[in-house]
Amino acid sequence: MSRIHCFTSASFAYLDRVRVLGETLRKHHPDWVFSLCLSDVEPPGFVFDLADEPIDSVVRIDELGVANLNAWMFRHDVVELCTAVKGAMLCRLLDEGAEKVIYIDPDIALFSELAEVVRGLDTHDVILTPHLLAPDTSDQAIRDNEIGTLKHGVYNLGFVAVSCRTEGRRFARWWRDRLLSYCYDDVPNGLFTDQRWCDLVPAFFDRVMILRDPGYNVASWNLSQRPISIDASGRIYAGEALLRFFHFTKVTWAGEVMLERYCNDRIEVFELMYWYRAQLARNCVKGLPERWWAFDRYDSGAPIPRSHRLAYRESETLQARFPNPFADGADSFERHMKAIEAV
């Protein structure tokens, strides 16, 4: 039997989450190969030793073969960039011979085996999970969850599974190409990083499985339909289904508000939050400057405003004139933008 390849994508600021994901993967699937696609560079004095991590391998962003890498990276903020590399990393693993590849977001933890996914890839080439599995009933839930899903995408791309067969490879190449060109958080123009693209997948590709098990991808946005409970033996359920994995997105702010709104006075979901925060504390990233990301500053040391990224993204002329927009110097993109802003 071939081994399952699983990967996530993150910067060093999310390494605590990657560690929790890696630990829970090893608990429930110790035979899987777990890789990190890293869109970051170590700060001075910070040591990242793979031998100390629950990670089998690391692929850095400059190993993905992206053309004009500096110009491409500059067009993205940290969330956009860590999302934009997912298609290229998926293609890399398939090209290296992986027969089954599963992507999982770094802020997810497994609570039981993903057996349905492994079996599903025997007969399907792409597996997606919807954000929602049934209509909401209250107006508040419709606004939060159904309209939110219409804005951000039907399927939660915190998880996707792909086989190496023809349709899986065709999907991987298509998704890679779209993310290389259009992986932006731009909801008014119909884009939300990688997710909105995959609304098209069931229409564009054959052998697509929509995994409707409510134990997968439980999160604040679907908790109104999947109440968390814990039985006497410690098994955790989402509604009537065994909890497979929980998406701890934005657990420190917006996600918590949604949990409180939709927990229906059940405390079990907050037991999960307490457990997850304890795991993050145990896996804290020592020696990393607060809010570190290697690509959030010009080479001069000045922070890059989002307005500069957008101006560069939207102008082919600027991209041609400044092939490395991070660079310092008299004829740099940074100086160009400051001159414009000074007028």
C-alpha beads as a LAMMPS data file, in Angstrom:
LAMMPS data file: protein, C-alpha beads

343 atoms
342 bonds

1 atom types
1 bond types

-500.0 500.0 xlo xhi
-500.0 500.0 ylo yhi
-500.0 500.0 zlo zhi

Masses

1 110.0

Atoms # bond

1 1 1 0.000 0.000 0.000
2 1 1 1.308 3.459 -0.912
3 1 1 1.754 6.003 1.876
4 1 1 -0.536 8.991 2.155
5 1 1 1.165 12.366 1.732
6 1 1 -0.303 15.203 3.781
7 1 1 0.869 18.805 3.731
8 1 1 0.068 22.179 5.198
9 1 1 1.159 25.717 4.348
10 1 1 2.271 28.376 6.817
11 1 1 4.740 31.030 7.921
12 1 1 6.818 30.731 11.088
13 1 1 4.170 32.687 13.016
14 1 1 1.870 29.674 12.620
15 1 1 4.472 27.086 13.589
16 1 1 2.715 26.433 16.903
17 1 1 -0.418 25.462 14.964
18 1 1 1.575 23.356 12.519
19 1 1 3.048 21.475 15.474
20 1 1 -0.396 20.690 16.922
21 1 1 -1.593 19.503 13.512
22 1 1 1.519 17.353 13.124
23 1 1 1.092 15.801 16.559
24 1 1 -2.566 14.928 15.982
25 1 1 -1.755 13.538 12.533
26 1 1 0.909 11.282 14.035
27 1 1 -1.532 10.122 16.698
28 1 1 -4.258 9.074 14.254
29 1 1 -2.222 8.405 11.092
30 1 1 1.363 7.594 12.105
31 1 1 2.061 6.097 8.665
32 1 1 1.332 9.328 6.771
33 1 1 4.126 11.567 5.460
34 1 1 3.605 15.136 6.703
35 1 1 5.205 18.114 4.925
36 1 1 5.227 21.846 5.540
37 1 1 5.231 24.316 2.662
38 1 1 7.019 27.292 4.211
39 1 1 6.421 30.837 2.946
40 1 1 8.933 32.503 5.234
41 1 1 12.618 32.884 6.136
42 1 1 14.140 32.618 9.606
43 1 1 14.899 35.905 11.405
44 1 1 18.482 36.391 12.643
45 1 1 19.236 34.067 15.538
46 1 1 16.126 31.917 15.135
47 1 1 16.828 28.186 14.793
48 1 1 14.393 25.895 13.008
49 1 1 15.519 22.274 13.384
50 1 1 13.338 19.753 11.570
51 1 1 14.602 16.992 13.862
52 1 1 12.729 18.677 16.737
53 1 1 9.443 19.012 14.852
54 1 1 6.502 16.629 14.187
55 1 1 7.123 17.285 10.487
56 1 1 8.767 14.924 8.012
57 1 1 9.927 17.469 5.449
58 1 1 9.877 21.157 4.579
59 1 1 9.553 22.692 1.122
60 1 1 10.453 26.377 1.048
61 1 1 8.745 28.795 -1.264
62 1 1 11.856 29.269 -3.412
63 1 1 11.835 25.529 -4.170
64 1 1 8.435 25.600 -5.905
65 1 1 9.726 26.899 -9.231
66 1 1 7.568 30.041 -9.265
67 1 1 8.704 32.432 -11.994
68 1 1 9.761 35.962 -10.989
69 1 1 9.471 34.958 -7.349
70 1 1 10.143 38.314 -5.684
71 1 1 7.617 40.117 -7.853
72 1 1 5.064 37.366 -7.304
73 1 1 5.483 37.269 -3.527
74 1 1 5.230 41.051 -3.223
75 1 1 1.730 41.015 -4.710
76 1 1 0.411 39.017 -1.722
77 1 1 -0.064 39.539 1.980
78 1 1 0.894 36.686 4.306
79 1 1 -2.480 34.902 4.181
80 1 1 -2.711 35.240 0.411
81 1 1 0.842 33.966 -0.068
82 1 1 0.491 30.954 2.231
83 1 1 -2.662 30.090 0.290
84 1 1 -1.282 30.789 -3.178
85 1 1 1.453 28.157 -2.842
86 1 1 -0.968 25.289 -2.155
87 1 1 -1.540 24.345 -5.797
88 1 1 2.167 24.417 -6.642
89 1 1 2.971 22.267 -3.607
90 1 1 0.222 19.805 -4.532
91 1 1 1.630 19.476 -8.053
92 1 1 5.135 18.996 -6.659
93 1 1 4.053 16.085 -4.459
94 1 1 2.108 14.431 -7.298
95 1 1 5.062 14.883 -9.673
96 1 1 7.333 13.254 -7.077
97 1 1 5.165 10.138 -7.184
98 1 1 2.638 10.576 -4.378
99 1 1 -0.503 8.578 -5.171
100 1 1 -2.774 10.264 -2.613
101 1 1 -2.230 13.809 -1.313
102 1 1 -4.246 15.557 1.390
103 1 1 -3.973 19.240 2.247
104 1 1 -4.980 20.361 5.759
105 1 1 -4.853 23.915 7.126
106 1 1 -2.372 24.512 9.962
107 1 1 -5.103 25.625 12.396
108 1 1 -6.837 22.228 12.264
109 1 1 -6.489 19.357 14.714
110 1 1 -7.526 15.744 14.143
111 1 1 -9.629 13.901 16.708
112 1 1 -10.057 10.582 14.879
113 1 1 -8.996 8.808 11.696
114 1 1 -9.880 10.151 8.249
115 1 1 -10.776 6.714 6.920
116 1 1 -13.490 7.964 4.564
117 1 1 -10.960 10.153 2.785
118 1 1 -8.467 7.348 2.251
119 1 1 -11.198 5.064 0.887
120 1 1 -12.715 7.875 -1.156
121 1 1 -9.479 8.433 -3.050
122 1 1 -9.626 4.821 -4.273
123 1 1 -12.572 5.756 -6.496
124 1 1 -12.492 9.575 -6.725
125 1 1 -9.799 11.981 -7.888
126 1 1 -10.781 15.083 -5.886
127 1 1 -12.521 15.278 -2.505
128 1 1 -14.024 18.521 -1.199
129 1 1 -15.958 19.327 1.978
130 1 1 -18.761 21.941 1.977
131 1 1 -18.859 24.631 4.617
132 1 1 -22.552 23.854 5.186
133 1 1 -24.555 20.653 4.803
134 1 1 -28.110 21.892 5.420
135 1 1 -30.031 25.177 5.327
136 1 1 -30.007 27.396 8.400
137 1 1 -33.300 28.560 9.866
138 1 1 -32.705 31.795 11.761
139 1 1 -32.117 35.065 9.947
140 1 1 -28.905 35.638 11.925
141 1 1 -27.513 32.228 10.922
142 1 1 -28.511 32.772 7.295
143 1 1 -26.600 36.071 7.249
144 1 1 -23.579 34.701 9.089
145 1 1 -23.309 31.297 7.466
146 1 1 -25.195 31.051 4.160
147 1 1 -24.466 34.567 2.900
148 1 1 -20.940 34.269 4.276
149 1 1 -20.499 31.066 2.278
150 1 1 -21.796 32.762 -0.869
151 1 1 -19.079 35.405 -0.385
152 1 1 -16.210 33.092 0.518
153 1 1 -16.916 29.841 -1.322
154 1 1 -19.098 26.740 -1.021
155 1 1 -16.214 24.435 -0.096
156 1 1 -13.760 24.841 2.757
157 1 1 -10.301 24.602 1.253
158 1 1 -8.818 24.101 4.680
159 1 1 -9.044 20.534 3.430
160 1 1 -8.770 18.976 -0.011
161 1 1 -7.728 15.482 -1.080
162 1 1 -6.416 14.528 -4.518
163 1 1 -5.359 11.314 -6.237
164 1 1 -2.571 11.014 -8.801
165 1 1 -4.960 9.814 -11.510
166 1 1 -5.819 11.858 -14.594
167 1 1 -8.553 14.081 -13.182
168 1 1 -6.643 14.637 -9.945
169 1 1 -3.588 15.819 -11.848
170 1 1 -5.721 17.960 -14.151
171 1 1 -7.381 19.580 -11.147
172 1 1 -4.016 20.162 -9.439
173 1 1 -2.550 21.922 -12.492
174 1 1 -5.667 24.063 -12.988
175 1 1 -5.797 25.068 -9.310
176 1 1 -2.049 25.793 -9.278
177 1 1 -2.344 28.069 -12.302
178 1 1 -5.351 29.969 -10.907
179 1 1 -3.666 30.480 -7.546
180 1 1 -0.436 31.670 -9.120
181 1 1 -2.389 34.415 -10.913
182 1 1 -5.479 35.135 -8.830
183 1 1 -5.112 34.127 -5.170
184 1 1 -6.302 37.347 -3.571
185 1 1 -8.641 38.317 -0.757
186 1 1 -10.885 40.445 -2.963
187 1 1 -14.473 39.487 -2.189
188 1 1 -16.016 42.498 -4.038
189 1 1 -14.415 41.191 -7.258
190 1 1 -15.434 37.581 -6.677
191 1 1 -12.196 36.245 -5.171
192 1 1 -11.476 34.826 -1.750
193 1 1 -7.966 33.388 -2.032
194 1 1 -8.266 29.747 -3.182
195 1 1 -11.818 28.953 -2.129
196 1 1 -14.055 30.617 -4.711
197 1 1 -12.153 28.866 -7.503
198 1 1 -13.208 25.479 -6.206
199 1 1 -16.909 26.326 -6.542
200 1 1 -16.251 25.437 -10.186
201 1 1 -14.671 22.044 -9.536
202 1 1 -17.803 19.815 -9.714
203 1 1 -18.633 21.419 -13.081
204 1 1 -15.100 21.311 -14.515
205 1 1 -13.897 17.868 -13.388
206 1 1 -15.118 14.277 -13.202
207 1 1 -14.668 11.848 -10.303
208 1 1 -15.243 14.579 -7.706
209 1 1 -16.503 13.483 -4.280
210 1 1 -18.373 15.933 -2.068
211 1 1 -17.751 14.584 1.424
212 1 1 -20.894 15.356 3.439
213 1 1 -19.914 13.652 6.688
214 1 1 -20.643 16.274 9.402
215 1 1 -17.624 15.110 11.419
216 1 1 -15.283 16.732 8.880
217 1 1 -14.374 20.419 8.900
218 1 1 -16.379 21.378 11.965
219 1 1 -15.884 25.082 12.695
220 1 1 -17.581 28.195 14.020
221 1 1 -19.463 28.736 10.743
222 1 1 -21.300 25.399 10.873
223 1 1 -21.588 24.834 14.627
224 1 1 -25.286 25.767 14.510
225 1 1 -25.848 22.477 12.653
226 1 1 -23.168 20.341 14.322
227 1 1 -23.353 20.662 18.133
228 1 1 -20.300 19.279 19.917
229 1 1 -20.784 16.572 22.561
230 1 1 -18.421 14.297 24.461
231 1 1 -19.465 10.828 25.672
232 1 1 -18.390 9.046 28.839
233 1 1 -15.414 7.417 27.088
234 1 1 -14.117 10.775 25.810
235 1 1 -15.201 10.355 22.195
236 1 1 -16.191 13.656 20.622
237 1 1 -19.155 14.045 18.300
238 1 1 -20.435 16.711 15.913
239 1 1 -24.158 16.116 15.987
240 1 1 -24.514 12.364 15.531
241 1 1 -21.187 11.978 13.704
242 1 1 -17.808 11.195 15.219
243 1 1 -15.664 14.348 15.131
244 1 1 -12.875 13.859 12.594
245 1 1 -11.260 17.266 12.698
246 1 1 -12.027 20.733 14.012
247 1 1 -10.994 23.945 12.274
248 1 1 -9.799 26.334 15.004
249 1 1 -9.848 29.368 12.755
250 1 1 -9.553 32.773 14.439
251 1 1 -9.887 31.155 17.869
252 1 1 -8.746 34.309 19.650
253 1 1 -11.314 36.762 18.257
254 1 1 -14.004 36.473 15.542
255 1 1 -14.199 32.695 15.767
256 1 1 -14.894 32.856 19.491
257 1 1 -17.787 35.279 18.973
258 1 1 -19.343 32.853 16.506
259 1 1 -18.814 29.906 18.853
260 1 1 -20.649 31.715 21.625
261 1 1 -23.449 32.654 19.257
262 1 1 -24.036 29.104 18.003
263 1 1 -23.043 26.808 20.866
264 1 1 -26.688 26.590 22.037
265 1 1 -25.542 26.823 25.660
266 1 1 -23.388 23.701 25.307
267 1 1 -19.995 24.013 26.963
268 1 1 -18.258 21.115 25.198
269 1 1 -16.987 23.246 22.312
270 1 1 -15.265 25.523 24.842
271 1 1 -13.567 22.460 26.303
272 1 1 -12.099 21.974 22.813
273 1 1 -10.989 25.612 22.791
274 1 1 -9.345 25.204 26.208
275 1 1 -7.543 22.068 24.995
276 1 1 -6.380 23.735 21.768
277 1 1 -5.064 26.855 23.485
278 1 1 -3.172 24.642 25.922
279 1 1 -1.596 22.802 22.981
280 1 1 -0.613 26.095 21.353
281 1 1 0.962 27.279 24.603
282 1 1 2.900 24.023 24.917
283 1 1 4.099 24.401 21.308
284 1 1 4.844 28.132 21.421
285 1 1 7.473 29.328 18.968
286 1 1 10.395 30.523 21.072
287 1 1 12.777 33.178 19.809
288 1 1 10.513 34.444 17.024
289 1 1 9.813 38.197 16.966
290 1 1 6.141 39.051 17.436
291 1 1 4.148 39.068 14.173
292 1 1 7.232 37.937 12.264
293 1 1 6.987 37.441 8.512
294 1 1 10.100 37.789 6.380
295 1 1 8.290 39.410 3.459
296 1 1 6.354 42.156 5.252
297 1 1 9.178 44.724 4.914
298 1 1 11.261 46.296 2.223
299 1 1 14.981 45.527 2.230
300 1 1 15.380 48.965 3.806
301 1 1 13.521 47.703 6.873
302 1 1 10.407 49.814 6.306
303 1 1 7.041 48.014 6.518
304 1 1 5.214 47.481 3.233
305 1 1 1.764 49.133 3.248
306 1 1 -1.026 47.115 1.643
307 1 1 -1.605 50.045 -0.723
308 1 1 1.900 49.480 -2.148
309 1 1 1.181 45.786 -2.748
310 1 1 -2.093 46.619 -4.477
311 1 1 -0.495 49.296 -6.668
312 1 1 2.199 46.844 -7.762
313 1 1 -0.314 44.014 -8.278
314 1 1 -2.493 46.112 -10.549
315 1 1 0.234 47.585 -12.773
316 1 1 2.155 45.523 -15.315
317 1 1 4.229 48.638 -15.998
318 1 1 5.437 48.767 -12.392
319 1 1 6.103 45.045 -12.396
320 1 1 8.286 45.395 -15.492
321 1 1 10.126 48.440 -14.137
322 1 1 10.750 46.946 -10.670
323 1 1 11.333 43.180 -11.019
324 1 1 12.386 43.036 -7.339
325 1 1 10.054 45.446 -5.558
326 1 1 11.558 44.597 -2.154
327 1 1 14.924 46.110 -3.161
328 1 1 16.406 49.229 -1.561
329 1 1 18.098 52.039 -3.460
330 1 1 17.566 55.288 -5.301
331 1 1 15.648 53.658 -8.166
332 1 1 13.519 51.348 -6.058
333 1 1 9.804 50.693 -5.946
334 1 1 9.737 51.899 -2.342
335 1 1 11.234 55.269 -3.323
336 1 1 8.860 55.456 -6.310
337 1 1 5.811 54.998 -4.083
338 1 1 7.032 57.472 -1.480
339 1 1 7.562 60.063 -4.197
340 1 1 4.005 59.571 -5.453
341 1 1 2.596 59.799 -1.911
342 1 1 4.557 62.993 -1.245
343 1 1 2.899 64.852 -4.114

Bonds

1 1 1 2
2 1 2 3
3 1 3 4
4 1 4 5
5 1 5 6
6 1 6 7
7 1 7 8
8 1 8 9
9 1 9 10
10 1 10 11
11 1 11 12
12 1 12 13
13 1 13 14
14 1 14 15
15 1 15 16
16 1 16 17
17 1 17 18
18 1 18 19
19 1 19 20
20 1 20 21
21 1 21 22
22 1 22 23
23 1 23 24
24 1 24 25
25 1 25 26
26 1 26 27
27 1 27 28
28 1 28 29
29 1 29 30
30 1 30 31
31 1 31 32
32 1 32 33
33 1 33 34
34 1 34 35
35 1 35 36
36 1 36 37
37 1 37 38
38 1 38 39
39 1 39 40
40 1 40 41
41 1 41 42
42 1 42 43
43 1 43 44
44 1 44 45
45 1 45 46
46 1 46 47
47 1 47 48
48 1 48 49
49 1 49 50
50 1 50 51
51 1 51 52
52 1 52 53
53 1 53 54
54 1 54 55
55 1 55 56
56 1 56 57
57 1 57 58
58 1 58 59
59 1 59 60
60 1 60 61
61 1 61 62
62 1 62 63
63 1 63 64
64 1 64 65
65 1 65 66
66 1 66 67
67 1 67 68
68 1 68 69
69 1 69 70
70 1 70 71
71 1 71 72
72 1 72 73
73 1 73 74
74 1 74 75
75 1 75 76
76 1 76 77
77 1 77 78
78 1 78 79
79 1 79 80
80 1 80 81
81 1 81 82
82 1 82 83
83 1 83 84
84 1 84 85
85 1 85 86
86 1 86 87
87 1 87 88
88 1 88 89
89 1 89 90
90 1 90 91
91 1 91 92
92 1 92 93
93 1 93 94
94 1 94 95
95 1 95 96
96 1 96 97
97 1 97 98
98 1 98 99
99 1 99 100
100 1 100 101
101 1 101 102
102 1 102 103
103 1 103 104
104 1 104 105
105 1 105 106
106 1 106 107
107 1 107 108
108 1 108 109
109 1 109 110
110 1 110 111
111 1 111 112
112 1 112 113
113 1 113 114
114 1 114 115
115 1 115 116
116 1 116 117
117 1 117 118
118 1 118 119
119 1 119 120
120 1 120 121
121 1 121 122
122 1 122 123
123 1 123 124
124 1 124 125
125 1 125 126
126 1 126 127
127 1 127 128
128 1 128 129
129 1 129 130
130 1 130 131
131 1 131 132
132 1 132 133
133 1 133 134
134 1 134 135
135 1 135 136
136 1 136 137
137 1 137 138
138 1 138 139
139 1 139 140
140 1 140 141
141 1 141 142
142 1 142 143
143 1 143 144
144 1 144 145
145 1 145 146
146 1 146 147
147 1 147 148
148 1 148 149
149 1 149 150
150 1 150 151
151 1 151 152
152 1 152 153
153 1 153 154
154 1 154 155
155 1 155 156
156 1 156 157
157 1 157 158
158 1 158 159
159 1 159 160
160 1 160 161
161 1 161 162
162 1 162 163
163 1 163 164
164 1 164 165
165 1 165 166
166 1 166 167
167 1 167 168
168 1 168 169
169 1 169 170
170 1 170 171
171 1 171 172
172 1 172 173
173 1 173 174
174 1 174 175
175 1 175 176
176 1 176 177
177 1 177 178
178 1 178 179
179 1 179 180
180 1 180 181
181 1 181 182
182 1 182 183
183 1 183 184
184 1 184 185
185 1 185 186
186 1 186 187
187 1 187 188
188 1 188 189
189 1 189 190
190 1 190 191
191 1 191 192
192 1 192 193
193 1 193 194
194 1 194 195
195 1 195 196
196 1 196 197
197 1 197 198
198 1 198 199
199 1 199 200
200 1 200 201
201 1 201 202
202 1 202 203
203 1 203 204
204 1 204 205
205 1 205 206
206 1 206 207
207 1 207 208
208 1 208 209
209 1 209 210
210 1 210 211
211 1 211 212
212 1 212 213
213 1 213 214
214 1 214 215
215 1 215 216
216 1 216 217
217 1 217 218
218 1 218 219
219 1 219 220
220 1 220 221
221 1 221 222
222 1 222 223
223 1 223 224
224 1 224 225
225 1 225 226
226 1 226 227
227 1 227 228
228 1 228 229
229 1 229 230
230 1 230 231
231 1 231 232
232 1 232 233
233 1 233 234
234 1 234 235
235 1 235 236
236 1 236 237
237 1 237 238
238 1 238 239
239 1 239 240
240 1 240 241
241 1 241 242
242 1 242 243
243 1 243 244
244 1 244 245
245 1 245 246
246 1 246 247
247 1 247 248
248 1 248 249
249 1 249 250
250 1 250 251
251 1 251 252
252 1 252 253
253 1 253 254
254 1 254 255
255 1 255 256
256 1 256 257
257 1 257 258
258 1 258 259
259 1 259 260
260 1 260 261
261 1 261 262
262 1 262 263
263 1 263 264
264 1 264 265
265 1 265 266
266 1 266 267
267 1 267 268
268 1 268 269
269 1 269 270
270 1 270 271
271 1 271 272
272 1 272 273
273 1 273 274
274 1 274 275
275 1 275 276
276 1 276 277
277 1 277 278
278 1 278 279
279 1 279 280
280 1 280 281
281 1 281 282
282 1 282 283
283 1 283 284
284 1 284 285
285 1 285 286
286 1 286 287
287 1 287 288
288 1 288 289
289 1 289 290
290 1 290 291
291 1 291 292
292 1 292 293
293 1 293 294
294 1 294 295
295 1 295 296
296 1 296 297
297 1 297 298
298 1 298 299
299 1 299 300
300 1 300 301
301 1 301 302
302 1 302 303
303 1 303 304
304 1 304 305
305 1 305 306
306 1 306 307
307 1 307 308
308 1 308 309
309 1 309 310
310 1 310 311
311 1 311 312
312 1 312 313
313 1 313 314
314 1 314 315
315 1 315 316
316 1 316 317
317 1 317 318
318 1 318 319
319 1 319 320
320 1 320 321
321 1 321 322
322 1 322 323
323 1 323 324
324 1 324 325
325 1 325 326
326 1 326 327
327 1 327 328
328 1 328 329
329 1 329 330
330 1 330 331
331 1 331 332
332 1 332 333
333 1 333 334
334 1 334 335
335 1 335 336
336 1 336 337
337 1 337 338
338 1 338 339
339 1 339 340
340 1 340 341
341 1 341 342
342 1 342 343
